[in-house]
Amino acid sequence: MISEVERPARTRSRLRWLLPALVAVAWLIFGGFSGPYAGKLSQVTENDSSSFLPASAEATEVGELLKQFSSATVIPAIVVAERPSGLTDGDKRFLADRTSQARLIPAPGSAAAAQVVVPLDATGDPGDGVETLRDALARETPDGLKVLVTGPAAQVADLKEAFGGIDGLLLLVAGAVVALILIIVYRSPLLPLLVLLSAVFALGTASLAVYLLADNDVLALNGQSQGILFILVFGAATDYALLMISRYREELRTTDDTREALRTAWRSTIEPIAASAGTVILGVLCLLFSDLNSNKGLGPVAAIGIGAAFLTTVTFLPAVLALCGRNAFWPFRPAVTTSREETGGLWGRVSGWVARAPRTIWIVTTVVLLAGGAFLPQLKASGTAQSDVFLTPVDSVAGQEVLSRYFPGGSGSPTVIITPAAQAQTVARLARVPGVSDVRQGTEAGGLAKIDAVLADPPDSDAAVATVERIRAAVRPVEGTKVGGPTATLLDTRTTSEHDRMVIIPIVLVVIFLVLALLLRSLLAPLLLIGTVVLSFAATMGVSALVFNHVFDFPGADPVVPLFGFVFLVALGIDYNIFLMTRVREEAGRIGTREGTLRGLRVTGGVITSAGVVLAATFAALAVLPILFLAQLAFIVAFGVLLDTLLVRSLLVPALAVDVGRKIWWPSKLAKAGCPPRPAEDDHRLKRGARTTST
């Protein structure tokens, strides 16, 4: 029989296994339910640029006023046909048959081409209508006739196709990269599986929440936000897992009690992980101050992803580590030792360099970063043509090129002017500015007149944007006149993006400063850390400008690229400083700021570098999607994270901390000269390891 003494011990032993097992099983069940929603997100995405503008944008107001002229909401698809020797009667019958007898418009002055404007329902998915139209035109096409579908509807369809690889190829590449790096870091087959499971459960949780919010029109989700969500969740969940596992392995070297080691690791890492997650969440939520709906949508989407990564890291991961114990590290299980061997290896040498010449190191690294930042003015971020969005050949771009050879560039996608009916003739005359090939006065409704201005240049070109600016300036004296249409939408998007950049960047800096001040209980340290990250961002953008202009030969960048790059680099760059400086502060309370900084660098160097490499590699995976914006963001974040991890956090920040000394903690007690640190031999963890007996 079991004695009264043995019964409570056995009960505690069962609970030690039962609670982690219940948590793990609960996540497995919930993961099975939420996981499929990652593949359903594409059902609730919107890639039409006009839907991202705020209600106050002039192009948006025109779109609302157009509803008075027609109850149908349509988006044009333009079928363009070309035969260099001249279109035949058979070609014309083919086009009429395949486009439901829509009016054929021959090219002025040439028999080699014609276009057909096919209005598609914009309330549903115009991509489906374009796909149906393309399929019809691909059947029994007359020999020698080139037929392409372009126009706004075709651009939406091609964007949908380009983002089609998000829930397949992107996840496969990101997962493979993370698994490979984890296997190299831990040399264990089990740990990478546990970390990937944690990331997958985080992605499923985030996808479920985002799907429900987007499906109920609470937030706007587009393909770009979806891709960033997937990468951000994978990267953040892996980073947080690396930090906890590293501390767990460190504690396993001090005790035979795996549960005690896990409890200590959990308590020691929960603060920096929570601070890191909170910093990124608050940073991306600053995008809610954006006037651009697509930016506003990304803010909560990214915040939900980071929150899900944090949740799985502090619940599911500890549960499975508790169940696996030391076996999680098989075949290289950490053994109990009284020495952590901190003085050797790569990071022992790096800390030695910092100790010998801190001032020289931080000055040299600052000069290197300033040299990179000197190229920042070369970054071309004033916007690109819609046709430049794609990095692979698509029909909408090829069709626009054919269209531009035979027709005015804006035919089929005219700039729309809404004006009081009494002023219609005056406005039509004023609208004939350079760059406008034709002005057509259309219908009247509700005391308003609709005027179409056909632009001479392609509607997504810089020249067309400049023409719309001239039209707006010309008709502005006529009260109540507004200018919209596809090109005006592009112009308003660029203008709003530039405004957002000037508003959001200062807000992000203030928010991150407050978080760091609360975490480190200091005012000077946060200022220095933010300064290093901003310097790193400037260097990253300078190098990116060189690479974009002279290596990849990109046509330019969207104005939102620097904003997104700043938000992610500053928020994520501060992450690694948080991981380092929270450990430095912990050690400084025992052995002083100088030795605490060097020890913090030694014990966190490996894990933070691994985390940086993982995050850089996952963001680099965005480049598999053939979209200019995502390719540029992938390079900026990947390069910037590596620069921040390998140079700023490894050399610049520790060297500054050593050189500044205890004053870096001003105005906290650690900065006071009369507050001696506790001696290093009081390290309770090493004493605990020496006292612990085998279980």
C-alpha positions as CSV (number, residue, x, y, z in Angstrom):
1,M,0.0,0.0,0.0
2,I,1.0,3.6,-0.6
3,S,1.9,5.4,2.6
4,E,0.5,8.8,3.4
5,V,3.9,10.3,2.9
6,E,4.3,8.8,-0.6
7,R,0.8,9.8,-1.9
8,P,1.3,13.6,-2.1
9,A,4.7,13.0,-3.8
10,R,3.1,10.7,-6.4
11,T,0.3,13.2,-6.9
12,R,2.8,16.0,-7.5
13,S,4.8,13.7,-9.9
14,R,1.6,13.0,-11.9
15,L,0.8,16.7,-12.1
16,R,4.3,17.5,-13.3
17,W,3.5,15.4,-16.4
18,L,-0.3,15.9,-16.7
19,L,-0.4,19.7,-16.9
20,P,2.2,20.0,-19.8
21,A,0.5,17.1,-21.6
22,L,-2.9,18.8,-21.3
23,V,-1.4,22.1,-22.7
24,A,0.3,20.3,-25.6
25,V,-2.9,18.3,-26.5
26,A,-5.0,21.4,-26.3
27,W,-2.7,23.1,-28.8
28,L,-2.7,20.1,-31.1
29,I,-6.5,20.2,-31.2
30,F,-6.7,23.9,-31.6
31,G,-3.9,23.8,-34.2
32,G,-5.9,21.3,-36.2
33,F,-8.9,23.6,-36.2
34,S,-7.1,26.9,-36.9
35,G,-4.4,25.7,-39.3
36,P,-6.5,25.5,-42.5
37,Y,-7.4,29.2,-42.1
38,A,-3.8,30.1,-43.3
39,G,-4.9,28.7,-46.7
40,K,-8.3,30.6,-46.6
41,L,-6.8,34.1,-46.1
42,S,-6.6,34.6,-49.9
43,Q,-10.4,34.4,-50.0
44,V,-10.7,37.7,-48.0
45,T,-7.9,39.7,-49.6
46,E,-8.5,42.8,-51.7
47,N,-5.7,43.8,-54.2
48,D,-7.5,46.7,-55.9
49,S,-5.5,49.8,-55.1
50,S,-8.6,52.1,-55.0
51,S,-9.9,50.2,-52.0
52,F,-6.9,51.2,-49.9
53,L,-7.4,55.0,-50.2
54,P,-9.1,56.9,-47.3
55,A,-12.6,58.3,-47.8
56,S,-11.2,61.8,-47.8
57,A,-9.0,61.1,-50.9
58,E,-10.2,63.0,-54.0
59,A,-10.2,59.8,-56.1
60,T,-12.3,58.0,-53.5
61,E,-14.8,60.9,-53.6
62,V,-15.1,60.7,-57.3
63,G,-15.7,56.9,-57.1
64,E,-18.6,57.6,-54.7
65,L,-20.0,60.3,-57.0
66,L,-19.9,58.0,-60.0
67,K,-22.6,55.9,-58.3
68,Q,-25.1,58.6,-59.2
69,F,-24.5,58.0,-62.9
70,S,-24.9,54.2,-62.8
71,S,-26.1,51.7,-60.3
72,A,-23.6,49.2,-61.6
73,T,-20.1,49.1,-60.2
74,V,-17.7,48.0,-63.0
75,I,-14.0,47.8,-63.6
76,P,-12.7,47.8,-67.2
77,A,-10.8,45.0,-68.8
78,I,-9.2,46.0,-72.1
79,V,-8.8,43.3,-74.9
80,V,-6.2,44.4,-77.3
81,A,-5.6,42.5,-80.6
82,E,-2.7,43.0,-83.0
83,R,-1.8,41.6,-86.4
84,P,1.1,43.5,-88.0
85,S,-0.2,42.8,-91.5
86,G,-3.7,44.2,-90.6
87,L,-6.7,42.7,-88.8
88,T,-8.9,40.5,-91.0
89,D,-12.7,40.2,-91.0
90,G,-12.2,36.9,-89.3
91,D,-10.2,38.5,-86.5
92,K,-13.0,41.0,-85.9
93,R,-15.7,38.3,-85.8
94,F,-13.6,36.4,-83.3
95,L,-13.2,39.4,-81.0
96,A,-16.9,40.2,-81.3
97,D,-17.9,36.7,-80.5
98,R,-15.5,36.3,-77.5
99,T,-16.4,39.7,-76.0
100,S,-20.2,39.4,-76.2
101,Q,-20.5,41.9,-79.1
102,A,-18.7,44.7,-77.2
103,R,-17.8,47.6,-79.4
104,L,-14.6,47.2,-81.4
105,I,-12.4,50.3,-81.4
106,P,-9.9,50.3,-84.3
107,A,-6.5,51.9,-83.8
108,P,-6.4,55.5,-85.2
109,G,-4.3,55.5,-88.4
110,S,-3.5,51.8,-88.4
111,A,-5.4,48.6,-89.4
112,A,-2.9,46.5,-87.3
113,A,-4.7,46.7,-84.0
114,A,-8.0,47.2,-82.2
115,Q,-9.2,47.2,-78.7
116,V,-12.4,46.2,-76.9
117,V,-13.3,47.6,-73.5
118,V,-15.2,44.9,-71.5
119,P,-16.8,46.2,-68.3
120,L,-16.6,43.6,-65.5
121,D,-18.5,43.5,-62.2
122,A,-16.3,45.1,-59.5
123,T,-18.5,44.0,-56.6
124,G,-17.2,40.4,-56.8
125,D,-13.8,39.2,-57.8
126,P,-12.8,40.9,-61.1
127,G,-10.0,38.4,-61.4
128,D,-12.5,35.6,-62.0
129,G,-14.0,37.6,-64.9
130,V,-10.6,38.3,-66.4
131,E,-9.7,34.6,-66.2
132,T,-12.9,33.6,-67.9
133,L,-12.3,36.2,-70.6
134,R,-8.7,35.0,-71.2
135,D,-9.8,31.4,-71.4
136,A,-12.4,32.4,-74.1
137,L,-9.8,34.3,-76.1
138,A,-7.3,31.5,-75.9
139,R,-9.7,29.0,-77.7
140,E,-9.4,28.8,-81.5
141,T,-7.5,32.1,-81.8
142,P,-6.8,32.9,-85.5
143,D,-3.3,32.1,-86.5
144,G,-1.0,35.2,-86.4
145,L,-3.4,37.2,-84.2
146,K,-2.0,38.4,-80.8
147,V,-4.7,38.9,-78.2
148,L,-4.0,40.1,-74.7
149,V,-6.2,41.3,-71.8
150,T,-4.9,44.4,-69.9
151,G,-6.4,47.4,-68.1
152,P,-7.3,47.8,-64.3
153,A,-9.2,44.5,-64.1
154,A,-6.3,42.6,-65.6
155,Q,-3.9,44.1,-63.2
156,V,-6.0,43.0,-60.3
157,A,-6.1,39.5,-61.8
158,D,-2.4,39.3,-62.3
159,L,-1.8,40.5,-58.7
160,K,-4.1,37.7,-57.5
161,E,-2.1,35.2,-59.5
162,A,1.3,36.6,-58.2
163,F,0.1,36.3,-54.6
164,G,-1.2,32.8,-55.2
165,G,2.0,31.3,-53.9
166,I,1.7,32.8,-50.5
167,D,0.0,29.9,-48.8
168,G,2.1,27.3,-50.6
169,L,5.5,28.2,-52.0
170,L,6.2,31.0,-49.4
171,L,5.4,28.8,-46.4
172,L,7.4,25.9,-47.9
173,V,10.5,28.0,-48.4
174,A,10.3,29.8,-45.0
175,G,9.7,26.5,-43.2
176,A,12.6,24.8,-45.0
177,V,15.0,27.7,-44.2
178,V,14.1,27.8,-40.5
179,A,14.4,24.0,-40.2
180,L,17.8,24.0,-41.8
181,I,19.2,26.8,-39.6
182,L,17.8,25.1,-36.5
183,I,19.3,21.8,-37.3
184,I,22.7,23.5,-37.8
185,V,22.4,25.5,-34.5
186,Y,21.2,22.6,-32.3
187,R,22.4,19.5,-34.1
188,S,19.2,17.9,-33.0
189,P,16.4,16.4,-35.0
190,L,13.7,17.0,-32.3
191,L,14.2,20.6,-31.3
192,P,13.6,22.0,-34.8
193,L,10.4,20.0,-35.0
194,L,9.2,21.5,-31.7
195,V,10.1,25.0,-32.8
196,L,8.4,24.6,-36.2
197,L,5.3,23.2,-34.5
198,S,5.2,26.3,-32.2
199,A,5.5,28.6,-35.3
200,V,2.8,26.6,-37.2
201,F,0.4,26.9,-34.3
202,A,1.1,30.6,-34.0
203,L,0.4,31.0,-37.8
204,G,-2.8,29.1,-37.5
205,T,-3.9,31.2,-34.5
206,A,-3.1,34.4,-36.3
207,S,-4.7,33.3,-39.5
208,L,-8.0,32.4,-37.8
209,A,-8.2,35.8,-36.1
210,V,-7.2,37.8,-39.2
211,Y,-9.7,35.8,-41.4
212,L,-12.6,36.5,-39.0
213,L,-11.8,40.2,-38.8
214,A,-11.3,40.6,-42.6
215,D,-14.4,38.6,-43.4
216,N,-16.4,40.9,-41.2
217,D,-14.8,44.0,-42.7
218,V,-13.1,45.0,-39.5
219,L,-9.8,45.3,-41.2
220,A,-8.4,45.4,-44.8
221,L,-6.2,42.6,-45.9
222,N,-4.2,42.5,-49.1
223,G,-1.7,40.1,-50.6
224,Q,1.3,42.1,-49.3
225,S,-0.1,42.1,-45.7
226,Q,-0.7,38.4,-46.0
227,G,2.8,37.6,-47.1
228,I,4.3,39.8,-44.3
229,L,2.1,38.1,-41.7
230,F,3.3,34.6,-42.7
231,I,7.0,35.7,-42.6
232,L,6.7,37.8,-39.4
233,V,5.0,35.0,-37.5
234,F,7.6,32.4,-38.5
235,G,10.5,34.7,-37.8
236,A,9.2,36.0,-34.4
237,A,8.0,32.6,-33.1
238,T,11.4,31.1,-34.0
239,D,13.3,34.0,-32.4
240,Y,11.4,33.8,-29.2
241,A,11.8,30.0,-29.1
242,L,15.6,30.3,-29.6
243,L,15.8,32.7,-26.6
244,M,13.9,30.4,-24.3
245,I,15.6,27.2,-25.4
246,S,19.1,28.8,-25.1
247,R,18.3,29.9,-21.5
248,Y,16.9,26.4,-20.8
249,R,20.0,24.7,-22.1
250,E,22.1,27.1,-20.0
251,E,20.1,26.3,-16.8
252,L,20.3,22.5,-17.5
253,R,24.1,22.8,-17.0
254,T,23.5,24.0,-13.4
255,T,21.0,21.4,-12.2
256,D,19.8,17.8,-12.7
257,D,16.2,18.9,-12.1
258,T,14.9,19.6,-15.6
259,R,11.6,21.2,-14.3
260,E,13.5,23.6,-12.1
261,A,15.7,24.5,-15.1
262,L,12.7,25.1,-17.2
263,R,11.0,27.2,-14.6
264,T,14.1,29.4,-14.2
265,A,14.4,29.7,-18.0
266,W,10.8,30.7,-18.3
267,R,10.9,33.3,-15.6
268,S,14.2,34.7,-16.9
269,T,13.0,35.0,-20.5
270,I,9.4,36.0,-20.1
271,E,10.3,39.6,-19.5
272,P,12.5,40.2,-22.5
273,I,10.2,38.1,-24.8
274,A,7.2,40.0,-23.6
275,A,9.0,43.3,-24.0
276,S,10.2,42.4,-27.5
277,A,6.7,41.3,-28.5
278,G,5.2,44.4,-27.0
279,T,7.7,46.7,-28.7
280,V,6.9,45.2,-32.1
281,I,3.2,45.2,-31.5
282,L,3.2,48.8,-30.5
283,G,5.5,49.7,-33.3
284,V,3.3,48.1,-36.0
285,L,0.1,49.5,-34.4
286,C,1.5,52.9,-35.1
287,L,0.5,52.2,-38.7
288,L,-3.1,52.8,-37.5
289,F,-2.2,56.5,-37.7
290,S,-1.8,56.1,-41.5
291,D,-4.3,57.6,-43.9
292,L,-3.8,54.7,-46.3
293,N,-6.2,51.9,-45.6
294,S,-3.7,49.2,-46.7
295,N,-1.2,50.5,-44.0
296,K,-3.9,50.6,-41.4
297,G,-4.8,47.0,-42.2
298,L,-1.2,45.8,-41.9
299,G,-0.9,47.3,-38.4
300,P,-3.4,45.0,-36.6
301,V,-2.6,42.1,-38.9
302,A,1.1,42.2,-37.9
303,A,0.2,42.8,-34.3
304,I,-2.0,39.7,-34.2
305,G,0.8,37.7,-35.7
306,I,3.3,38.8,-33.1
307,G,0.8,38.2,-30.3
308,A,0.2,34.7,-31.6
309,A,3.9,34.0,-31.7
310,F,4.3,35.2,-28.1
311,L,1.4,33.1,-27.0
312,T,2.7,29.8,-28.4
313,T,6.2,30.5,-27.2
314,V,5.2,30.9,-23.5
315,T,2.6,28.1,-23.4
316,F,3.1,25.3,-26.0
317,L,6.9,25.4,-26.2
318,P,7.5,25.1,-22.4
319,A,4.9,22.3,-22.3
320,V,6.6,20.1,-24.9
321,L,10.1,21.0,-23.4
322,A,8.8,19.8,-20.0
323,L,7.6,16.5,-21.6
324,C,10.9,15.9,-23.4
325,G,13.4,17.1,-20.8
326,R,17.0,16.7,-21.8
327,N,15.9,14.4,-24.6
328,A,14.9,17.5,-26.6
329,F,18.6,18.1,-27.2
330,W,19.4,14.5,-28.3
331,P,22.0,13.4,-29.2
332,F,23.9,16.3,-27.6
333,R,22.2,16.5,-24.2
334,P,23.6,19.2,-21.9
335,A,25.4,17.8,-18.9
336,V,25.6,19.4,-15.4
337,T,28.8,21.4,-14.9
338,T,30.0,24.1,-12.5
339,S,31.6,26.0,-15.4
340,R,29.7,27.6,-18.2
341,E,32.8,28.0,-20.3
342,E,31.9,31.6,-21.1
343,T,35.5,32.9,-21.7
344,G,36.2,30.7,-24.8
345,G,34.8,30.5,-28.2
346,L,33.9,33.2,-30.7
347,W,31.9,35.3,-28.3
348,G,34.6,35.1,-25.7
349,R,37.0,36.6,-28.2
350,V,34.5,39.3,-29.2
351,S,33.9,40.3,-25.6
352,G,37.7,40.5,-25.2
353,W,37.9,42.9,-28.2
354,V,35.2,45.1,-26.7
355,A,36.9,45.0,-23.3
356,R,40.3,46.1,-24.7
357,A,39.2,48.9,-27.0
358,P,35.5,49.9,-26.5
359,R,35.9,53.5,-27.7
360,T,37.8,52.6,-30.8
361,I,35.2,49.9,-31.6
362,W,32.1,52.1,-31.3
363,I,33.8,55.0,-33.2
364,V,34.8,52.7,-36.1
365,T,31.4,51.0,-36.3
366,T,29.7,54.3,-36.2
367,V,31.8,55.6,-39.1
368,V,31.0,52.4,-41.1
369,L,27.3,52.9,-40.6
370,L,27.5,56.6,-41.5
371,A,29.3,55.6,-44.7
372,G,26.4,53.3,-45.6
373,G,23.9,56.0,-44.7
374,A,25.6,58.5,-47.0
375,F,24.0,56.7,-50.0
376,L,20.5,57.1,-48.6
377,P,19.6,60.1,-50.9
378,Q,20.1,57.8,-53.9
379,L,17.0,55.8,-52.9
380,K,14.3,56.4,-55.5
381,A,11.1,56.1,-53.5
382,S,8.7,58.5,-55.3
383,G,6.6,55.6,-56.7
384,T,6.6,53.3,-59.7
385,A,4.3,52.5,-62.5
386,Q,1.7,49.8,-61.8
387,S,3.3,47.8,-64.6
388,D,6.6,47.8,-62.7
389,V,5.0,46.0,-59.8
390,F,5.6,42.6,-61.4
391,L,9.0,41.0,-61.6
392,T,7.9,38.3,-64.1
393,P,6.1,38.8,-67.4
394,V,2.3,39.1,-67.1
395,D,-0.4,39.7,-69.7
396,S,-1.6,43.0,-68.3
397,V,1.9,44.6,-68.8
398,A,2.4,43.1,-72.2
399,G,-1.1,44.2,-73.3
400,Q,-0.4,47.7,-72.1
401,E,2.7,47.9,-74.2
402,V,0.8,46.8,-77.3
403,L,-2.0,49.2,-76.5
404,S,0.4,52.1,-76.1
405,R,1.9,51.5,-79.5
406,Y,-1.4,52.1,-81.3
407,F,-3.7,54.1,-78.9
408,P,-3.4,57.0,-76.5
409,G,-2.0,55.4,-73.3
410,G,-5.0,56.2,-71.2
411,S,-7.7,54.9,-73.6
412,G,-9.9,52.4,-71.8
413,S,-8.8,53.9,-68.4
414,P,-9.7,57.6,-68.7
415,T,-9.3,60.1,-66.0
416,V,-12.8,61.0,-64.7
417,I,-13.8,64.6,-63.9
418,I,-17.0,65.3,-61.9
419,T,-18.2,68.9,-62.0
420,P,-21.5,70.9,-61.7
421,A,-23.4,70.4,-64.9
422,A,-23.6,74.2,-65.4
423,Q,-19.8,74.3,-65.6
424,A,-19.3,71.2,-67.8
425,Q,-18.2,73.0,-70.9
426,T,-15.8,75.3,-69.0
427,V,-14.2,72.4,-67.2
428,A,-13.9,70.4,-70.4
429,R,-12.0,73.2,-72.0
430,L,-9.8,73.7,-68.9
431,A,-9.0,70.0,-68.8
432,R,-7.2,70.1,-72.2
433,V,-3.8,70.4,-70.6
434,P,-0.6,69.0,-72.1
435,G,-0.7,65.2,-71.8
436,V,-4.4,64.9,-72.5
437,S,-5.2,63.5,-76.0
438,D,-9.0,63.8,-75.8
439,V,-11.8,65.1,-73.6
440,R,-15.3,63.6,-73.8
441,Q,-18.3,65.1,-72.1
442,G,-20.5,62.4,-70.8
443,T,-23.8,62.1,-69.0
444,E,-25.4,64.2,-66.4
445,A,-27.1,63.1,-63.1
446,G,-28.2,65.0,-60.0
447,G,-26.9,68.3,-61.3
448,L,-23.4,66.9,-61.9
449,A,-21.7,66.2,-65.2
450,K,-19.2,63.4,-65.9
451,I,-16.2,64.2,-68.2
452,D,-13.6,61.7,-69.4
453,A,-10.1,62.9,-70.1
454,V,-8.1,60.4,-72.2
455,L,-4.4,60.6,-71.3
456,A,-1.7,60.4,-73.9
457,D,0.5,58.2,-71.7
458,P,-0.2,54.8,-70.0
459,P,-2.4,55.4,-67.0
460,D,0.1,54.0,-64.5
461,S,3.1,56.0,-65.8
462,D,4.8,58.9,-64.1
463,A,4.0,61.1,-67.1
464,A,0.2,60.3,-66.6
465,V,0.5,61.1,-62.9
466,A,2.0,64.5,-63.8
467,T,-0.8,65.1,-66.3
468,V,-3.5,64.4,-63.6
469,E,-1.7,67.0,-61.4
470,R,-2.0,69.5,-64.2
471,I,-5.7,68.7,-64.7
472,R,-6.4,69.2,-61.0
473,A,-4.5,72.5,-61.0
474,A,-6.4,73.7,-64.1
475,V,-9.9,72.8,-62.9
476,R,-9.4,73.7,-59.3
477,P,-10.9,77.3,-59.7
478,V,-14.2,75.7,-60.6
479,E,-15.9,75.0,-57.3
480,G,-17.2,71.5,-56.7
481,T,-15.0,69.9,-59.4
482,K,-13.1,66.7,-58.5
483,V,-10.7,64.5,-60.5
484,G,-10.5,60.7,-60.1
485,G,-10.0,57.5,-62.1
486,P,-7.1,55.0,-62.1
487,T,-4.3,57.5,-62.5
488,A,-5.7,59.8,-59.9
489,T,-5.9,56.8,-57.5
490,L,-2.2,56.2,-58.1
491,L,-1.4,59.8,-57.4
492,D,-3.5,60.0,-54.2
493,T,-1.9,56.7,-53.0
494,R,1.6,58.2,-53.5
495,T,0.7,61.4,-51.8
496,T,-0.9,59.7,-48.8
497,S,2.1,57.3,-48.5
498,E,4.5,60.3,-48.3
499,H,2.3,61.9,-45.7
500,D,2.1,58.7,-43.6
501,R,5.9,58.4,-43.6
502,M,6.3,61.9,-42.0
503,V,3.7,61.2,-39.4
504,I,4.3,57.6,-38.3
505,I,8.1,57.5,-38.0
506,P,8.3,60.0,-35.1
507,I,5.4,58.2,-33.4
508,V,7.3,54.9,-33.6
509,L,10.4,56.4,-32.1
510,V,8.5,57.9,-29.2
511,V,6.6,54.6,-28.5
512,I,9.8,52.5,-28.6
513,F,11.6,55.0,-26.3
514,L,8.8,54.7,-23.7
515,V,8.9,50.9,-23.8
516,L,12.7,50.8,-23.4
517,A,12.6,53.3,-20.6
518,L,10.1,51.2,-18.6
519,L,12.0,48.0,-19.3
520,L,15.5,49.2,-18.5
521,R,14.4,51.8,-15.9
522,S,16.7,54.2,-17.6
523,L,16.5,57.3,-19.8
524,L,20.0,57.3,-21.3
525,A,20.2,53.7,-22.4
526,P,17.0,53.9,-24.5
527,L,18.3,57.0,-26.2
528,L,21.6,55.3,-27.1
529,L,19.8,52.1,-28.3
530,I,17.4,54.0,-30.5
531,G,20.2,56.0,-31.9
532,T,22.1,52.9,-32.9
533,V,19.1,51.3,-34.5
534,V,18.2,54.5,-36.5
535,L,21.8,54.7,-37.6
536,S,21.6,51.0,-38.7
537,F,18.4,51.8,-40.6
538,A,20.0,54.7,-42.5
539,A,22.9,52.5,-43.4
540,T,20.6,49.7,-44.6
541,M,18.6,52.1,-46.8
542,G,21.8,53.5,-48.2
543,V,23.1,50.1,-49.2
544,S,19.7,49.1,-50.5
545,A,19.7,52.2,-52.7
546,L,23.0,51.1,-54.3
547,V,21.8,47.5,-54.7
548,F,18.4,48.5,-56.2
549,N,19.9,51.0,-58.6
550,H,23.1,49.2,-59.7
551,V,22.6,45.5,-59.1
552,F,19.0,44.7,-59.5
553,D,18.2,47.7,-61.8
554,F,14.8,48.3,-60.1
555,P,12.8,51.1,-61.7
556,G,12.3,52.7,-58.3
557,A,10.3,52.0,-55.1
558,D,6.9,52.8,-53.7
559,P,6.8,55.6,-51.1
560,V,5.6,53.0,-48.5
561,V,8.8,50.9,-48.8
562,P,10.9,53.2,-46.6
563,L,8.1,53.4,-44.1
564,F,7.6,49.6,-43.8
565,G,11.4,49.2,-43.7
566,F,11.7,51.6,-40.9
567,V,8.8,50.1,-38.8
568,F,10.1,46.6,-39.1
569,L,13.8,47.3,-38.8
570,V,13.5,49.6,-35.8
571,A,11.0,47.4,-34.0
572,L,12.9,44.2,-34.8
573,G,16.3,45.8,-34.3
574,I,15.3,46.9,-30.9
575,D,14.3,43.3,-30.2
576,Y,17.9,42.1,-30.2
577,N,19.0,45.1,-28.1
578,I,16.3,44.2,-25.6
579,F,17.5,40.6,-25.5
580,L,21.1,41.8,-24.9
581,M,20.5,44.7,-22.5
582,T,18.0,43.0,-20.2
583,R,20.6,40.3,-19.6
584,V,23.3,43.0,-19.2
585,R,21.1,44.7,-16.6
586,E,20.6,41.5,-14.8
587,E,24.3,40.8,-14.7
588,A,25.2,44.4,-13.9
589,G,23.3,44.2,-10.6
590,R,25.7,41.4,-9.5
591,I,29.1,42.2,-11.1
592,G,28.9,45.8,-12.3
593,T,28.1,47.3,-15.7
594,R,31.5,46.6,-17.4
595,E,31.7,43.0,-16.5
596,G,27.9,42.6,-16.8
597,T,28.1,43.9,-20.3
598,L,30.9,41.5,-21.3
599,R,29.2,38.6,-19.7
600,G,25.9,39.4,-21.3
601,L,27.6,39.6,-24.6
602,R,29.2,36.2,-24.1
603,V,26.1,34.3,-23.0
604,T,23.7,35.9,-25.5
605,G,25.9,36.3,-28.5
606,G,25.2,32.9,-30.0
607,V,21.4,32.8,-29.5
608,I,20.9,36.4,-30.7
609,T,23.0,35.8,-33.8
610,S,21.1,32.7,-34.5
611,A,17.8,34.5,-34.1
612,G,19.0,37.3,-36.4
613,V,20.0,34.8,-39.1
614,V,16.6,33.0,-38.8
615,L,14.7,36.3,-39.1
616,A,16.8,37.5,-42.0
617,A,16.4,34.2,-43.8
618,T,12.6,34.1,-43.3
619,F,12.2,37.7,-44.6
620,A,14.4,36.9,-47.5
621,A,11.9,34.2,-48.4
622,L,9.5,37.0,-49.4
623,A,11.6,37.4,-52.6
624,V,10.1,34.1,-54.0
625,L,6.9,36.1,-54.7
626,P,7.3,38.0,-58.0
627,I,6.3,41.4,-56.6
628,L,8.6,44.4,-56.6
629,F,7.5,45.8,-53.2
630,L,8.0,42.4,-51.4
631,A,11.4,41.8,-53.1
632,Q,12.6,45.2,-51.9
633,L,11.2,44.7,-48.4
634,A,12.8,41.3,-48.3
635,F,16.2,42.7,-49.0
636,I,15.9,45.7,-46.7
637,V,14.7,43.7,-43.7
638,A,17.1,40.7,-44.3
639,F,20.2,42.9,-44.8
640,G,19.2,45.3,-42.0
641,V,18.6,42.5,-39.5
642,L,22.0,41.0,-40.3
643,L,23.7,44.4,-40.0
644,D,22.0,45.0,-36.7
645,T,22.7,41.6,-35.4
646,L,26.4,41.2,-36.5
647,L,27.6,44.8,-36.1
648,V,25.3,47.0,-34.0
649,R,24.4,44.5,-31.3
650,S,27.7,42.6,-31.3
651,L,30.1,45.5,-31.3
652,L,28.5,49.0,-31.2
653,V,26.1,48.6,-28.3
654,P,28.4,46.6,-26.0
655,A,31.3,49.0,-26.7
656,L,29.1,52.0,-25.9
657,A,27.9,50.4,-22.7
658,V,31.4,49.6,-21.6
659,D,32.7,53.0,-22.5
660,V,29.8,54.9,-20.9
661,G,29.9,52.7,-17.8
662,R,27.3,52.7,-15.1
663,K,26.0,56.1,-16.2
664,I,24.2,54.3,-19.0
665,W,21.5,53.3,-16.4
666,W,20.8,56.9,-15.4
667,P,18.7,57.8,-13.5
668,S,18.3,54.4,-11.9
669,K,20.2,53.1,-8.8
670,L,22.7,51.2,-11.0
671,A,24.1,54.5,-12.2
672,K,25.1,55.7,-8.7
673,A,28.7,55.4,-7.7
674,G,27.7,54.4,-4.1
675,C,25.9,51.3,-5.2
676,P,28.5,48.5,-5.4
677,P,27.5,45.4,-7.3
678,R,27.1,42.1,-5.5
679,P,30.2,39.8,-6.0
680,A,30.3,37.4,-8.9
681,E,30.7,34.5,-6.6
682,D,27.1,35.1,-5.4
683,D,25.8,33.6,-8.6
684,H,22.9,31.7,-7.1
685,R,22.5,29.5,-10.2
686,L,26.0,28.1,-10.0
687,K,25.6,27.5,-6.3
688,R,22.2,25.8,-6.9
689,G,23.9,23.6,-9.5
690,A,26.5,22.5,-7.0
691,R,23.9,21.7,-4.4
692,T,21.5,19.9,-6.7
693,T,21.4,16.1,-6.4
694,S,20.4,13.7,-9.1
695,T,16.7,12.9,-9.4
